[in-house]
C-alpha cells in the first residue's frame, strides 16, 4: 500500500514557496522556502506550533491571503487537475479503474499564477477547504441548505439543469438562476405563474435533492429538514458536518483541512475525523491536514511534514517520522506530548520561544533552542535532504556534508 | 409532514426570493423582541397613528384649494382660538386652519423623512461599501470626504446649503440629503471592514463564489442592522431639522408644514395666542420621539447579546 503511494503522482506540488507579510517592524518571513508534494489520495499532516506558517501554507493553495499586507515572494504551487470520470462521477468504477478520474486528461496549473476567474473555478470544485471554527465559517443570515446549494450553483449548473429534466441548451433566466448570476427582473420573471415558474421549481427541487444527498454523505440525521435550519440552530459537530458536506459536495481532488476539529470537543472530534477519513477513502480525495496535535496527525495521516518558523524541518511517512524522528525539533515536539505514563508535574517543554521572523539571518531557525547546537548551526542554513527514500530532514546532524562541523545527538546527554 | 413537503420547504429556503419567507420568521422574532419593550410599543402606536393621519388626510379634511399642500386661508376667521366652529384647533394670524396644517403637515413630514432617509441610506450604503470593500486609496479619498462633511455641524451645514439654494421645501430635502449621507457611509464602511474579516466570507470565497455574490449574500445582510437603526432614528431627526429650517423661513411660506406653522404662530404667543405654534410643535415632538423610541427598541431587539431575553 505504501509503496504504491510513493509512486503515485502528486496532486499538488509546492516548490520553494515564500509568503511574506508586510509589518511595521519589517517583512515577516511567514513561509520561507517550503517545498513538498501532496500525493494522489494521501493524507499529508502538516504539524507545527502556532505561527509557524502552516495555515498560511494551506491558504496559499486557494490564494486566500490578503495581498497587501501579504507578499507572494516566490515559488509555485502546482496543481494537477483531473477530469472526473463521466461514468461514475468520481466514485470509482470499472471504466476508470476505480480512480474516478479519466486517464490522460490531466493538466497542471500554477495556482499562484492563474487569473482570479480561473481560481474561482477551481475553488470549491477541485480544491476545497474546511475551516477551524465551523461556527464562524457559516453565514449566520442564510439557512445552511442555501449555503451548500451555492457550491452547486457555482460549479454544477449543467448537472442541475439535466437533473431538473431541462434540455442542456437551456438559456435565459432559468440558466442564470441555475448558475446564480441573476439579472435585474429575473426574480419577477421566475415568480409569476407560467412555464418559467414551473421550471424554476423543478430546478429548486433538484437543487434540494443534491444538497440533501451531500448532507446525507456526512451522516446527519434527516438532511431534508436540516437544510432549512440556520447555523446558530445547530451544534458545533453538526456545523462541521455541514462544512464538510459543502467542501466535499463537488468531489474535490484536494481538501485543505485547517485544524477542523480544534473547536470541537473530543468525542465529536473522533467522529468528525472518522467521517473525513471515510469520505476521503471512498472518493480518493487528497487531504492536507493542518494541525498542531501530533497524536491526531499520527492517527490520520499517511505522511507528516513538520514545520518550524516558516520552514519544513522534517517530512516523511508517518510511521518513519514517529518511529525515528531525526530533527531535534520533531524530537522535542514528541517529547512534549504528555502520555498516560508521564509523571505528574513534569512536562518536557522545548526551551526558548519561536524566533522573530522579521528578516531572519542565515542560520538554522532552531538554533538557540536546539540542545545539539554547534557553531555551524548559527552561520549555516540546513537544507531539507533525504535520509531514506521516504524521509527527509533539514539538520546538520544528518547532513554533515552541508557544513564543516557535525553536531551530534550525544551532546544532549551531558 | 411528508418528506416531499419537507424537501419542498427546504428547497424554498434556498433561493433568494423564497428565502424571504424564512426571513419573515426571523423578522417576527425581532418584532416580538420590540413588542416586549413598552416604550417601543408606544413609539410604534404613535407612528401608526401618524401614518393613518397622513394616508387619510384627504378624507379627514378635504382640501379646498388646487394645491392641497398650501394652507387654505379663511380671511374671515383670523386668530380664532381652538373650539371655534369649523376650526377645532383655531386659526393663525393669516386665517390658516391649524388642524389642516397639523393633518396635512404629517404628509409633508412623511415625504421629507422618507425622501431624505431613503436617498441618504442608499448613497451612504453604496459609498461605505465601496470604501470598505476596495480599500486602499479609494477608501482614503472617500473617507476624507466624509470627514470634511462630518466636521461641519449638521444643522449649520444644512442651513447653509438651503440658504444658498433659496427658500423652498424641495431645497430643504436636498440640503438634508447632502448633509446626512455621510453617517451611513461611515457606519457601512465600519461594518464591511469588520464582516470582511469573518471566516464565512473566506468560506464563500473557498467555494468559488463571485465577488458580487459574496457582497450580496454574505456581507450586506450581515451589515444592514446598524444602518436600519440609524435610518429609523433619522426618520425623526430629519423632521426635527427640517422643521428648524422651515421655522427660519427656508421653506416656502404658507405650505402645510409643521415648522412653517410654528413660525407663523410664534408672533402670537406673546399675546396669548398659543395654539397656532403649540399644536404643530407637539406634532414635531411626537414624531421625533416616536421614531427615537422605535429606533432604540429596534437596536435592542437586533442586538444579538439581548437575543432570547
Interface residues (C-beta under 8 A of the other chain):
Chain A: X62 X64 X68 X120 X121 X122 X123 X124 X125 X128 X129 X131 X132 X133 X136 X137 X138 X139 X140 X141 X142 X143 X145 X146 X149 X150 X151 X154 X155 X177 X180 X181 X182 X187 X190 X191 X200 X201 X204 X205 X207 X208 X209 X211 X212 X224 X225 X227 X228 X243 X246 X247
Chain B: X3 X6 X7 X8 X9 X10 X11 X12 X13 X14 X15 X16 X17 X18 X19 X22 X136 X198 X199 X200 X202 X203 X204 X205 X206 X207 X208 X209 X210 X213 X217 X218 X221 X222
